[in-house]
Amino acid sequence: MASLLWCPRAHEGRKEEAMSSAQENKAVSRRVAEEIFNQGKLDLAEELYTPDYVLHDPSLRTCTVPRA
């Protein structure tokens, strides 16, 4: 039977990449909350959301797709 060994160095790039993505996601979330909702910069939504964005909100009965 072959055994698998964990090699931390082989996965370092992936971990750093995942952390970077998580940090980027947090930064975008903060921008949405602060700039779009708090400051009313609605034009920023075009920069931060993709055209095929779908809002998934369990409090809504249906999903909504913003119209351009």
C-alpha positions in Angstrom: 0.0 0.0 0.0 1.3 3.4 -0.9 1.2 6.1 1.8 0.5 9.7 1.1 2.7 12.3 2.7 1.8 15.9 3.4 4.2 18.2 1.8 3.6 21.8 3.0 5.8 23.4 0.4 3.9 21.8 -2.4 0.7 23.5 -1.2 2.1 26.9 -0.1 1.2 28.7 -3.3 -2.4 27.4 -3.2 -2.8 28.5 0.4 -1.4 32.0 -0.3 -3.6 32.2 -3.4 -6.7 31.2 -1.4 -5.9 33.8 1.3 -5.3 36.4 -1.3 -8.7 35.6 -2.9 -10.4 35.7 0.6 -8.7 39.1 1.3 -9.8 40.4 -2.1 -13.4 39.2 -1.5 -13.4 41.0 1.9 -12.2 44.2 0.3 -14.9 44.1 -2.3 -17.5 43.4 0.3 -16.3 46.4 2.3 -16.4 48.6 -0.8 -20.0 47.5 -1.5 -21.1 48.3 2.0 -19.3 51.5 2.4 -19.3 53.1 -1.1 -22.5 51.8 -2.7 -24.8 51.5 0.3 -23.4 54.1 2.7 -22.2 56.7 0.2 -24.7 56.1 -2.5 -22.1 55.6 -5.3 -24.5 53.4 -7.4 -22.3 53.6 -10.5 -19.7 51.5 -8.7 -22.0 48.5 -8.9 -21.2 48.2 -12.6 -17.5 47.9 -11.7 -17.9 45.4 -8.9 -20.8 43.1 -10.1 -20.7 41.0 -13.3 -23.5 41.5 -15.8 -24.9 38.0 -15.0 -25.0 38.6 -11.2 -27.9 36.9 -9.5 -29.0 37.9 -6.0 -29.6 34.9 -3.8 -31.5 36.1 -0.7 -33.4 33.6 1.3 -35.7 36.4 2.6 -36.9 37.0 -0.9 -39.4 34.6 -2.5 -37.6 34.8 -5.9 -34.1 35.5 -7.2 -33.7 38.8 -8.9 -31.4 39.7 -11.8 -30.5 43.4 -12.1 -31.4 44.8 -15.5 -29.0 47.0 -17.4 
